[in-house]
């Protein structure tokens, strides 16, 4: 906490930046969705290149063919996301919707199995929320593909920013409480 409290102002600045970026993504979710698509595309392309380089530099090991195939998959999917961002957004959105529905079902079943424990309702509520979000995204697909990823990234950045503000303020308070008065 000491190191954090010495730099609480920088943490607060980071928090405010996260909030601004989150609000920008929420205000323009279509642009944020395509920004995420492009970033993910480049990450996959660079990862594919790195895997291919490693596959050829360590050619003698038993996993050469699988690593090379994995590198080609990374490159192909990354290139598809960069060349066809709308189709990429469609695919990622339907995968996200399916993930949320399945995760929601799993959490609801898990909550039911642990219902004798205190506060099991939080797990149930989380499962129901995941199920509803997945169903809403699915129901609005394909139009949801243009905005949902950007909106979710924006909400995540916004909440991260608020959490960091609270941490920065706690660090400042801790520093003030532990610094001897002069």
ABEGO torsion letter per residue (X at the ends): XAAAAAAAAAAAAAAAAAAAAAAAAAABAAAAAAAAAAAAAAAAAAAAAAAAAAAAAAAABAAAAAAAAAAAAAAAAAAAAAABAAAAAAAAAAAAAAAAAAAAAAAAAAAAAAAABBGAAAAAAAAAAAAAAAAAAAAAOAAAAAAAAAAAAAAAAAAAAAAAAAAAAAAAAAAAAABBBX
